[in-house]
C-alpha cells in the first residue's frame, strides 16, 4: 500500500510539472496572438488596395501577360501548403494537410500534374515521412512571418509562371506551372480557424476583406512605359502581398489553436491531479485503517492470551 501511495504522489508531481509547462505555453500563445491579429489587420488595407489596383490594370489593358492569361488546357499546377513549424497546436497542421490532399486529388482528377511547395516543418515532415516529393520548402517563421519571407516564396513561385531561359536565376523549365494555389488557415475568431484554398495565378480576384467591393469604380490608367512593364512590376508585388497575408492569417490561426490546445491540456492535467490526489488519499486512509485494525486485533489477541494463562 505504501508503494502505491508513493507511486501516486510521483504521478501527481509529474502531472503538476506538466501543468506548469502547458500553462506557460498557453500564456505565451495568448500574449502573441494579439500582435498576430494586429499584424493581419494592418496588412489587410495594403492587400485590398493592391488587389484593387491590379484588378484595374488587368481589366483595362489588352496585354497578354503570363500572370493574367488563362491557358486553354492547363496541365501543371503548383500548390503552396502553409503549416506550422512546431506542434502542440491541436489539429491545426493536420487540417491544412487534409485540405491540401483534397486539393491535390481534385487537380489530379482534372488531369493536372501537381508540384508541391511547403511552408512549415510540419508539412515538410509529413511529406518526407510518406516518401512524397516536393519542390522546395521554407521553415522557421510560421509564428512570426516577415514580408521578406513572403517575398522569397513569391519570387520562387512567380518564376514558375514567367520562365526565361536567358535568365540565369530561372528555375528548371520542367517546373513551369499553369496555376498557383495556396492552402492556408483563415483566422475568423479565437474559436474558429478554417482551412482555405485560394488560386493566386492566373490572376483571380478573390472574395474577402482584402478584395474590392462590387460598387467600387475602378480607375483608368495610362501606362508608362508600357502596360506589359507595369504588369511585370505590379503583379509580383501582388503575389508577395497575398502570400504575406496568408502567412499572417496562418500565424494568428496557429497561435489561437495552440492556446486552445494548451488550455485543454492544462485543464486535463488539473483533472488528473485531482483524480490522483483522491486515489492517494483513499489509499492512505485504507492503509491507516488497516494498521489500526492490525493493532486492535493484536491487542485483543494479547488480552485473550493473558486471560487464558490466568
Buried (B, 14 or more C-beta within 10 A) or exposed (E): EEEBBEEBBEBBEBBBEBBEBBBEBBBBBBEBBEEBBEBBEEBBEBBBEBBBBBBBBBEBBEBEBBBBBEEEEBEBBBBBBBBBBBEBBBEBBBBBBEBBEEBBEBBEEEEBEBBBBBBBBBBBBBBBEEEEEBBBBBBEBBBBBEBEBBBBBBEBBBBBBBBEEEEEEBBEEEBBBBBBBBBBBBBBEBEEBEBBBBEBBBBEBEEBEBBBEEEEEBEEBEBEEEBEEBBBEBBBBBBBBBBBBBBBBBBBBBBBBBBBBBBEBBEBBBEBBEBBBEBBEEBBEEBEEEEEEEEEEEEEEEEEEEEEEE
